[in-house]
Amino acid sequence: MQMYNPPHPGEILKELCLEPLGLTITQATEALDVSRKTLSAILNGRAGISPEMAIRLSLAFDTSAESWLNQQAQYDLWQARQNSRYSRSKTSSLFSEANISANHVRPSPPETAVFLPPYPSNGFNTPTPNPRKSATLRVTT
């Protein structure tokens, strides 16, 4: 579900991470190992959260990098829709142009799981699966 006018991730960082912990910008920049200029730009909405910054924030505040990137994507998408020079009336759907619908698009093939365990030696030259170190590889047919 899309939020209406989602906040910039810098606003969330300031209000939900820095202020409750009583952290100054200087303390946060030292902990994140970024410049004051970089953090200030994010906090004031002049710069976005990069994947590298998302990782730094996730480590510093015990969150996930994906959550920071998702917040940035939500904000960017909302901004793009508000400021877009494209409109539905001017931009046509490729499906309507080709007189087809999404139901006629061929679905992707199903995935098949293949079990590839690392085999430790059992002394008899017969591989023995190790359930603690198993891996799954997904292939499509």
C-alpha positions as a Python dict, from the first residue, in 0.01 Angstrom:
ca = {
    (1, 'M'): (0, 0, 0),
    (2, 'Q'): (139, 336, -100),
    (3, 'M'): (162, 611, 159),
    (4, 'Y'): (37, 957, 86),
    (5, 'N'): (329, 1199, 91),
    (6, 'P'): (579, 976, 271),
    (7, 'P'): (843, 1156, 478),
    (8, 'H'): (1200, 1184, 356),
    (9, 'P'): (1417, 917, 524),
    (10, 'G'): (1630, 1196, 669),
    (11, 'E'): (1329, 1318, 864),
    (12, 'I'): (1275, 967, 999),
    (13, 'L'): (1643, 938, 1087),
    (14, 'K'): (1632, 1266, 1276),
    (15, 'E'): (1302, 1213, 1460),
    (16, 'L'): (1315, 840, 1533),
    (17, 'C'): (1687, 769, 1567),
    (18, 'L'): (1895, 1073, 1656),
    (19, 'E'): (1659, 1277, 1876),
    (20, 'P'): (1537, 991, 2101),
    (21, 'L'): (1898, 887, 2166),
    (22, 'G'): (2006, 1246, 2225),
    (23, 'L'): (2272, 1219, 1953),
    (24, 'T'): (2425, 1529, 1802),
    (25, 'I'): (2510, 1548, 1434),
    (26, 'T'): (2878, 1533, 1527),
    (27, 'Q'): (2829, 1213, 1729),
    (28, 'A'): (2624, 1057, 1449),
    (29, 'T'): (2879, 1146, 1181),
    (30, 'E'): (3155, 986, 1386),
    (31, 'A'): (2949, 671, 1446),
    (32, 'L'): (2847, 647, 1080),
    (33, 'D'): (3194, 745, 952),
    (34, 'V'): (3054, 1008, 715),
    (35, 'S'): (3112, 1380, 677),
    (36, 'R'): (2897, 1635, 854),
    (37, 'K'): (2799, 1774, 513),
    (38, 'T'): (2674, 1432, 396),
    (39, 'L'): (2465, 1367, 706),
    (40, 'S'): (2329, 1721, 711),
    (41, 'A'): (2216, 1688, 348),
    (42, 'I'): (2028, 1367, 432),
    (43, 'L'): (1871, 1506, 750),
    (44, 'N'): (1751, 1816, 564),
    (45, 'G'): (1610, 1622, 268),
    (46, 'R'): (1866, 1747, 16),
    (47, 'A'): (2020, 1402, -39),
    (48, 'G'): (1883, 1051, -41),
    (49, 'I'): (1986, 731, 130),
    (50, 'S'): (2236, 539, -82),
    (51, 'P'): (2282, 163, -44),
    (52, 'E'): (2611, 228, 137),
    (53, 'M'): (2446, 472, 377),
    (54, 'A'): (2159, 225, 430),
    (55, 'I'): (2412, -36, 543),
    (56, 'R'): (2580, 214, 778),
    (57, 'L'): (2243, 313, 927),
    (58, 'S'): (2135, -49, 965),
    (59, 'L'): (2450, -132, 1160),
    (60, 'A'): (2436, 181, 1374),
    (61, 'F'): (2067, 164, 1465),
    (62, 'D'): (2004, -214, 1450),
    (63, 'T'): (1763, -185, 1158),
    (64, 'S'): (1769, -336, 812),
    (65, 'A'): (1935, -171, 515),
    (66, 'E'): (1631, -273, 311),
    (67, 'S'): (1400, -67, 533),
    (68, 'W'): (1606, 248, 469),
    (69, 'L'): (1617, 184, 95),
    (70, 'N'): (1244, 109, 90),
    (71, 'Q'): (1170, 439, 264),
    (72, 'Q'): (1387, 619, 10),
    (73, 'A'): (1215, 441, -280),
    (74, 'Q'): (868, 529, -144),
    (75, 'Y'): (970, 893, -109),
    (76, 'D'): (1132, 907, -454),
    (77, 'L'): (835, 742, -624),
    (78, 'W'): (586, 976, -461),
    (79, 'Q'): (798, 1277, -559),
    (80, 'A'): (827, 1151, -917),
    (81, 'R'): (450, 1107, -942),
    (82, 'Q'): (389, 1457, -809),
    (83, 'N'): (647, 1624, -1031),
    (84, 'S'): (604, 1404, -1335),
    (85, 'R'): (574, 1565, -1674),
    (86, 'Y'): (396, 1251, -1788),
    (87, 'S'): (29, 1192, -1745),
    (88, 'R'): (-192, 895, -1818),
    (89, 'S'): (-356, 1081, -2105),
    (90, 'K'): (-24, 1154, -2275),
    (91, 'T'): (152, 828, -2195),
    (92, 'S'): (-15, 531, -2356),
    (93, 'S'): (-1, 178, -2231),
    (94, 'L'): (199, -61, -2443),
    (95, 'F'): (-70, -322, -2385),
    (96, 'S'): (-345, -103, -2528),
    (97, 'E'): (-121, -6, -2821),
    (98, 'A'): (-70, -372, -2905),
    (99, 'N'): (-435, -456, -2829),
    (100, 'I'): (-339, -718, -2571),
    (101, 'S'): (-376, -746, -2198),
    (102, 'A'): (-152, -852, -1917),
    (103, 'N'): (-341, -1184, -1909),
    (104, 'H'): (-195, -1275, -2247),
    (105, 'V'): (165, -1231, -2138),
    (106, 'R'): (340, -1565, -2101),
    (107, 'P'): (419, -1632, -1734),
    (108, 'S'): (773, -1707, -1632),
    (109, 'P'): (861, -2076, -1593),
    (110, 'P'): (824, -2234, -1250),
    (111, 'E'): (1125, -2261, -1026),
    (112, 'T'): (1272, -2597, -938),
    (113, 'A'): (1469, -2639, -618),
    (114, 'V'): (1788, -2842, -638),
    (115, 'F'): (1949, -2961, -316),
    (116, 'L'): (2328, -2916, -322),
    (117, 'P'): (2472, -3016, 15),
    (118, 'P'): (2841, -2984, 94),
    (119, 'Y'): (2959, -3340, 147),
    (120, 'P'): (3197, -3409, 436),
    (121, 'S'): (3397, -3729, 414),
    (122, 'N'): (3272, -4023, 618),
    (123, 'G'): (3585, -4234, 566),
    (124, 'F'): (3424, -4464, 308),
    (125, 'N'): (3456, -4232, 5),
    (126, 'T'): (3079, -4200, 9),
    (127, 'P'): (2948, -3848, 39),
    (128, 'T'): (2737, -3783, 346),
    (129, 'P'): (2505, -3483, 345),
    (130, 'N'): (2558, -3238, 627),
    (131, 'P'): (2216, -3091, 720),
    (132, 'R'): (2377, -2799, 906),
    (133, 'K'): (2558, -2673, 595),
    (134, 'S'): (2309, -2744, 318),
    (135, 'A'): (2243, -2499, 41),
    (136, 'T'): (1959, -2462, -205),
    (137, 'L'): (2006, -2349, -561),
    (138, 'R'): (1706, -2234, -760),
    (139, 'V'): (1703, -2300, -1130),
    (140, 'T'): (1433, -2243, -1385),
    (141, 'T'): (1326, -2499, -1641),
}
